Amino acid sequence: MKNIPLHILQERTNSGLQIKRFTNHDSCLHEEGPEGAHRDDHYVFFLLEKGTGNLMIDFNELRLLGGMLYYVLPTQIHHKIHNLGVDGWFLAVDVSLIPQDCRNVFESGLLLQRPYELSELQLQQCNNLMMLLYEKYKETDDNPFYVPVIHALLKSFLSIAAGYYNEHSGLNLKVSRRAELSGQFKNLLTTELRSIKRPIDYAARLNVSESYLNEVLKKTTGYPVSYWIHQEVMTEAKRLLYYSQLTVKEIAHDLGYADHSYFSRLFRKLTGTSAIAFRSKYRK
């Protein structure tokens, strides 16, 4: 494929969300090879009741177990779950339906998000809410209260899930200025990576000084702004090398580097291998 497929939620539903129940008999949860990889323009949540499954996301293979909650952010490249006897729920949600305080939690981490292990009570509560949402979702949409009801149930689930992750992070993201700024930087980095490369420009967009932004990121993540810019560039470069047929020169230009030779040197410096060698290794 020339470009990485992007799954558009609006093409599948006009309610802003899609919910499915899956069992260990659903082979559609598994796609092999790079041709099965894709991005989404929306959030995806998985609630696993029992069983085990593997999910490949941005070159990291996660093992998901029963009693776990996990989500995939828009733009992250992933395959469908490799089903090893998994029962649970799939929920796709348009970004516009995610409350901002929930997004602050879900998007606060600069590293790959981890699965959240639910207690028995938490799993039961989430499962009950998913079941109710699913039942209302399947009802006829000619009821004038159809959309308000499913959106209210959705918001309840999102708030509960954000609360779990917020507590798990050890940070109160509603009152921590550092955590809030880190999340804002992450969001800006994701959207402006191709056009902004300098730490001072990110700081200016966030209305803080470069030194303060560096201080915040070092305290919340252990690394400065430049490190995370390079990490995001390399992650996106690896995605394009593996999942697309673009040349190294085309990838460099796509990522905002007019000098593809400089990009190639930067890739080797940061990853320890050439772009061509990386593509050959991971496509074997």
C-alpha positions as CSV (number, residue, x, y, z in Angstrom):
1,M,0.0,0.0,0.0
2,K,1.2,3.5,-0.8
3,N,-0.3,5.1,2.3
4,I,-1.4,3.9,5.7
5,P,-5.2,3.2,5.7
6,L,-7.3,5.6,7.8
7,H,-10.5,4.2,9.2
8,I,-13.2,7.0,9.3
9,L,-15.9,6.5,11.9
10,Q,-18.4,8.7,10.1
11,E,-18.5,6.2,7.3
12,R,-19.8,3.5,9.6
13,T,-22.2,5.5,11.9
14,N,-23.9,8.8,12.1
15,S,-24.2,8.7,15.9
16,G,-20.5,9.4,16.7
17,L,-20.0,6.0,18.3
18,Q,-20.0,2.3,17.4
19,I,-20.2,-0.5,20.0
20,K,-19.8,-4.2,19.4
21,R,-19.7,-7.3,21.6
22,F,-17.0,-9.8,20.6
23,T,-16.4,-13.4,21.7
24,N,-13.6,-15.9,21.2
25,H,-15.4,-17.2,18.1
26,D,-14.9,-13.9,16.2
27,S,-12.0,-14.4,13.8
28,C,-12.5,-10.9,12.5
29,L,-10.5,-9.6,15.5
30,H,-7.3,-10.8,13.9
31,E,-5.5,-9.5,10.9
32,E,-2.0,-10.6,9.9
33,G,0.8,-8.7,8.2
34,P,1.3,-5.0,7.5
35,E,-1.8,-4.9,5.2
36,G,-4.0,-5.3,8.3
37,A,-2.5,-2.3,10.0
38,H,-4.4,1.0,10.0
39,R,-5.0,4.3,11.8
40,D,-8.3,5.6,13.1
41,D,-9.7,9.1,13.1
42,H,-11.3,8.2,16.5
43,Y,-10.7,6.6,19.8
44,V,-11.1,2.9,20.3
45,F,-11.7,1.3,23.7
46,F,-11.5,-2.4,24.5
47,L,-13.0,-3.9,27.6
48,L,-11.9,-7.5,28.1
49,E,-14.0,-9.7,30.3
50,K,-12.0,-13.0,30.0
51,G,-9.4,-14.7,27.9
52,T,-6.2,-13.4,26.5
53,G,-5.3,-11.5,23.3
54,N,-2.4,-9.7,21.7
55,L,-2.6,-6.2,20.2
56,M,0.2,-4.7,18.1
57,I,0.4,-1.0,18.4
58,D,3.3,1.2,17.1
59,F,5.8,-1.7,17.1
60,N,4.8,-2.7,20.7
61,E,3.0,-5.9,21.2
62,L,0.7,-5.7,24.2
63,R,-0.8,-8.8,26.0
64,L,-4.4,-8.1,27.0
65,L,-6.0,-10.2,29.7
66,G,-9.5,-10.6,31.0
67,G,-10.4,-7.8,33.4
68,M,-8.4,-5.2,31.5
69,L,-9.4,-1.9,30.0
70,Y,-7.4,-0.4,27.1
71,Y,-7.7,2.4,24.5
72,V,-6.1,3.4,21.3
73,L,-5.7,7.0,20.4
74,P,-6.4,8.5,17.0
75,T,-3.4,8.3,14.6
76,Q,-1.8,5.4,16.5
77,I,-1.2,2.5,14.1
78,H,-2.5,-0.8,15.2
79,H,-3.8,-4.2,14.1
80,K,-6.9,-5.8,15.3
81,I,-6.7,-8.0,18.4
82,H,-5.1,-11.4,17.9
83,N,-7.9,-13.4,19.6
84,L,-6.8,-16.2,21.9
85,G,-10.2,-16.8,23.4
86,V,-11.3,-13.2,24.3
87,D,-14.7,-12.1,25.3
88,G,-15.4,-8.4,25.7
89,W,-16.4,-5.1,24.2
90,F,-15.2,-2.9,21.3
91,L,-16.2,0.8,21.4
92,A,-15.3,3.4,18.8
93,V,-15.9,7.1,19.8
94,D,-15.6,10.3,17.7
95,V,-13.1,12.7,19.2
96,S,-15.7,15.4,19.5
97,L,-17.7,13.2,22.0
98,I,-14.7,12.9,24.4
99,P,-15.0,15.5,27.2
100,Q,-11.9,17.7,27.4
101,D,-11.2,16.7,31.0
102,C,-11.2,13.0,29.9
103,R,-9.0,13.8,26.9
104,N,-6.5,15.4,29.3
105,V,-6.2,12.1,31.0
106,F,-6.2,9.8,28.0
107,E,-3.7,11.9,26.1
108,S,-1.5,13.0,29.0
109,G,1.2,10.3,28.5
110,L,4.0,10.8,26.1
111,L,4.8,7.1,26.3
112,L,2.5,4.3,25.0
113,Q,-0.6,4.0,27.3
114,R,-0.8,0.8,29.3
115,P,-3.8,-1.5,30.0
116,Y,-5.7,-0.8,33.2
117,E,-6.4,-3.8,35.4
118,L,-9.9,-3.6,36.7
119,S,-11.0,-5.0,40.0
120,E,-13.9,-7.5,40.0
121,L,-16.3,-4.7,41.0
122,Q,-15.0,-2.3,38.4
123,L,-15.2,-4.9,35.7
124,Q,-18.8,-5.7,36.7
125,Q,-19.8,-2.0,36.7
126,C,-18.1,-1.4,33.3
127,N,-19.7,-4.5,31.8
128,N,-23.2,-3.5,33.0
129,L,-22.8,0.0,31.6
130,M,-21.5,-1.4,28.3
131,M,-24.5,-3.8,28.1
132,L,-26.9,-0.9,28.7
133,L,-25.2,1.3,26.2
134,Y,-25.3,-1.6,23.7
135,E,-29.0,-2.3,24.2
136,K,-29.9,1.4,23.8
137,Y,-27.6,1.7,20.8
138,K,-29.5,-1.1,19.0
139,E,-32.9,0.5,19.5
140,T,-34.5,2.5,16.7
141,D,-33.1,6.0,16.2
142,D,-36.5,7.6,15.4
143,N,-36.9,8.3,19.1
144,P,-36.1,12.0,19.7
145,F,-34.2,11.0,22.9
146,Y,-32.1,8.2,21.1
147,V,-29.0,10.3,20.6
148,P,-29.1,12.1,24.0
149,V,-29.5,8.8,25.8
150,I,-26.6,6.9,24.2
151,H,-24.4,10.0,24.4
152,A,-25.2,10.3,28.2
153,L,-24.4,6.6,28.7
154,L,-21.2,7.1,26.7
155,K,-20.1,10.0,28.7
156,S,-20.6,8.0,31.9
157,F,-18.3,5.3,30.6
158,L,-15.7,7.7,29.4
159,S,-15.7,9.5,32.8
160,I,-15.4,6.3,34.7
161,A,-12.5,5.1,32.4
162,A,-10.7,8.5,32.7
163,G,-11.1,8.3,36.5
164,Y,-9.5,4.9,36.6
165,Y,-6.5,6.0,34.5
166,N,-6.2,9.3,36.4
167,E,-6.0,7.5,39.7
168,H,-3.6,4.9,38.2
169,S,-1.2,7.6,37.0
170,G,-0.8,9.0,40.5
171,L,-1.6,12.5,39.2
172,N,-4.6,14.7,39.7
173,L,-4.7,16.0,36.1
174,K,-7.4,18.5,36.9
175,V,-5.3,20.5,39.3
176,S,-1.7,19.7,38.2
177,R,-0.5,22.5,35.9
178,R,2.6,20.4,34.9
179,A,0.5,17.4,33.9
180,E,-1.9,19.7,32.0
181,L,0.9,21.4,30.1
182,S,2.5,18.0,29.3
183,G,-0.8,16.9,27.8
184,Q,-1.1,20.1,25.8
185,F,2.4,19.6,24.5
186,K,1.6,16.0,23.5
187,N,-1.5,17.1,21.6
188,L,0.4,19.9,19.9
189,L,3.3,17.6,19.0
190,T,0.9,15.1,17.4
191,T,-0.8,17.7,15.2
192,E,2.1,20.0,14.4
193,L,5.0,17.6,14.1
194,R,5.4,18.1,10.4
195,S,5.6,21.8,10.6
196,I,7.2,22.5,14.0
197,K,10.6,21.0,14.9
198,R,12.1,23.5,17.4
199,P,11.4,23.4,21.2
200,I,11.2,27.2,21.3
201,D,8.4,27.2,18.8
202,Y,6.4,24.7,20.8
203,A,6.9,26.7,23.9
204,A,5.7,29.8,22.1
205,R,2.5,28.1,20.9
206,L,1.9,27.0,24.5
207,N,2.5,30.6,25.8
208,V,5.4,29.5,28.1
209,S,9.1,29.9,28.0
210,E,11.3,27.2,26.5
211,S,13.1,26.8,29.8
212,Y,9.8,26.3,31.7
213,L,8.5,23.8,29.2
214,N,11.8,21.9,29.4
215,E,11.6,21.9,33.2
216,V,8.0,20.6,33.2
217,L,8.7,17.8,30.8
218,K,11.8,16.8,32.7
219,K,9.9,16.6,35.9
220,T,6.9,14.7,34.5
221,T,8.7,12.4,32.0
222,G,12.4,12.6,32.7
223,Y,13.3,14.0,29.3
224,P,13.4,17.5,27.7
225,V,11.3,18.8,24.8
226,S,13.9,17.9,22.1
227,Y,13.8,14.3,23.1
228,W,10.1,14.0,22.6
229,I,10.2,15.8,19.3
230,H,12.7,13.3,18.1
231,Q,10.8,10.4,19.5
232,E,7.6,11.4,17.7
233,V,9.5,12.0,14.4
234,M,11.1,8.6,14.6
235,T,7.9,6.8,15.6
236,E,6.1,8.3,12.6
237,A,9.1,7.6,10.3
238,K,9.1,4.0,11.4
239,R,5.3,3.7,10.8
240,L,5.7,5.0,7.3
241,L,8.8,2.8,6.6
242,Y,7.0,-0.3,7.6
243,Y,3.4,0.3,6.6
244,S,3.7,2.3,3.4
245,Q,5.6,2.1,0.1
246,L,6.9,5.6,0.3
247,T,10.6,6.1,-0.4
248,V,12.9,7.4,2.3
249,K,13.1,10.7,0.4
250,E,9.3,10.9,0.2
251,I,9.0,10.1,3.9
252,A,11.5,12.8,4.8
253,H,9.5,15.4,2.8
254,D,6.2,14.1,4.3
255,L,7.7,14.7,7.8
256,G,8.8,18.3,6.9
257,Y,12.4,17.7,6.1
258,A,13.5,19.4,2.8
259,D,16.9,17.8,3.0
260,H,16.3,14.0,3.0
261,S,20.1,13.4,3.5
262,Y,19.8,15.2,6.9
263,F,16.8,13.2,7.7
264,S,18.6,9.9,6.9
265,R,21.5,10.9,9.1
266,L,19.1,11.9,11.9
267,F,17.3,8.5,11.7
268,R,20.6,6.6,11.9
269,K,21.8,8.7,14.8
270,L,18.6,8.2,16.8
271,T,17.8,4.6,16.0
272,G,21.2,3.1,15.4
273,T,20.3,1.9,12.0
274,S,19.6,3.3,8.5
275,A,16.0,3.8,7.3
276,I,16.5,1.2,4.6
277,A,17.9,-1.4,7.0
278,F,15.0,-0.8,9.4
279,R,12.5,-1.4,6.6
280,S,14.2,-4.5,5.5
281,K,14.5,-5.9,9.0
282,Y,10.9,-5.4,10.0
283,R,9.4,-6.6,6.8
284,K,11.1,-10.0,6.9
